[in-house]
Amino acid sequence: MKLSKGMTAFIIFIIFVVFAYVNYAYVYQPRIQKIEQLDRDIEITDKKIAEGKKIAARLDL
């Protein structure tokens, strides 16, 4: 079965669109969500460290 050039190009385009969607949905977005979660964890940890330093400074007086 011989496909025309137009049909071959269309199939390649569809494959590319599916690849791009899968890459975005299952690779890019989870990675971005993980980075955002780590950023939130870092902020929380920084606040706890600052609070701990304040408490330690009060205890040293």
N, C-alpha and C positions, 0 to 999 in steps of 0.2 A: 504494500500500500504506500504510494508516494504522496506526500503532503506538499501542498503548494508553499511557496515562500511566505506568503501572507499568513497562512495557517501556522507554519512553523514559528514565525515571529510572534504570533499571538500566544502560542503555547509557551514559548520562552518567557514572554512578558508575564503570563499568569504564574508561571513557576517563580519568577522573580518577586512578584507581589506576595505570593504565599510565603516565600523565604523571608522577605522583609517583615511581614506581619508576625511570623513565628519568632523571629529574632527580637523584635520590639516587645512582644507580649511575654515571652518566656525567658529572655535574657536581659534586655535593657531595663525594663520596669522593675523586676525584682532586685536588680543590682542597685538602682536608684533608691528604692525603698529601704534597702539594707544600709546604704550610705546615710540616708536621712535618719534612720533609727540610731546609727552609731553617733551621728552629730548630736542628737537629743541626749544620748547616754553621756557623751562627753560634757555637755552643758550641765547636766545634773551632777556629774562627778566634780566639775569645777566649782559648782555652788557648795557642795558638801565640803570640799577642801577649804574653800574660803571661810565657811562657817567653823570648821575645825580649827583653823588658824586663829580666828577671833576668840574662840573658847580657850585655846591654849595661851593666847596673849593675856586674857583676863586671869587665868590661873597663875601665871607667872608673877603677876603684880602682888 
